Amino acid sequence: MEISNQVIEIKSGFENMDIKAVHQFLSKESYWAKGIPLETVKTALQNSFCVGLFKDEKQIGFARLVTDYATFGYLADVYVLSEYRGKELSKMIMKYIMDLDFVQGLRRTLLATLDAHSLYRQFGFESPENPERLMEIKRNNLYKDV
């Protein structure tokens, strides 16, 4: 995809991600992982299917799928840097992920979002059919003292 005569490239795989750039966004700019340690980000990425958006080799977007590659996936840490928003790059990364053969075969894919419901609905996400069946353990402020 081109933006202002610049090519945006999609790369997948942990080895292709700029871990420091992902950590910078998650720890400083995200509402869901403020203060997360670099080593925690690295471990999370190593154990996920990672997808990054790159412009001139600079990572400008990211998403990861925590998955068993057969039945289940949890979409997490989706972002595009603020200066690149409004250019349909979130749709680009979502389309890439949702079109993957193994993702097409997952029985359930979940995510949590504060404000991007309209984006994810375009890719088939809906409110849970039976929310009363879902449970969670949530540890607020886990990274606060780090």
ABEGO torsion letter per residue (X at the ends): XBBGGBBBBBBBEAAABBAAAAAAAAAAABAAABGBBAAAAAAAAAABBBBBBBBGGBBABBBBBBBAGAABBBBBGBBBBAAABGAGAAAAAAAAAAABAAAAABABBBBBBAAAAAAAAAAGBBBBABAAABBBBBBBGAAAAX
